[in-house]
Amino acid sequence: VQLQASGGGLVQAGGSLRLSCAASGSIFGIAKTGWYRQAPGKQRELVATITRGGSPNYADSAKGRFTISRDNAKNTVLLQMNSLKPEDTAVYYCNVVMVLSNTVYWGQGTLVTVSS
């Protein structure tokens, strides 16, 4: 499975961005897709996940502001981020977990910078 993350950029506090994670390869074996982020000097942390069936899960920091969704026709998972805060600044990574093997694949990351 190959993952291509895109959509990052520079935005002012209160603004919005939409991240996209496009999957290719053996995508039929994907059980769950997730977005994680890593800020400078910090550990990578969960932002949101969505199962193959479409059930979302959010970190507390994302609840009410971020929405994860699937576009099955495009083999893409989207992360709509609204009301962005400077503390949302990080490199955002998408990953997938495979159904049978629980193997995890990571995309290359996309940088989100929120200015105050």
HELIX and SHEET records of a PDB file:
HELIX    1   1 ILE A   27  GLY A   29  5                                   3    
HELIX    2   2 ASN A   72  LYS A   74  5                                   3    
HELIX    3   3 PRO A   86  ASP A   88  5                                   3    
SHEET    1   A 4 GLN A   2  SER A   6  0                                        
SHEET    2   A 4 LEU A  17  SER A  24 -1                                        
SHEET    3   A 4 THR A  76  MET A  81 -1                                        
SHEET    4   A 4 PHE A  66  ASP A  71 -1                                        
SHEET    1   B 6 GLY A   9  GLN A  12  0                                        
SHEET    2   B 6 THR A 110  SER A 115  1                                        
SHEET    3   B 6 ALA A  90  MET A  98 -1                                        
SHEET    4   B 6 ILE A  30  GLN A  38 -1                                        
SHEET    5   B 6 GLU A  45  THR A  51 -1                                        
SHEET    6   B 6 PRO A  56  TYR A  58 -1                                        
SHEET    1   C 4 GLY A   9  GLN A  12  0                                        
SHEET    2   C 4 THR A 110  SER A 115  1                                        
SHEET    3   C 4 ALA A  90  MET A  98 -1                                        
SHEET    4   C 4 VAL A 104  TRP A 106 -1                                        
END                                                                             
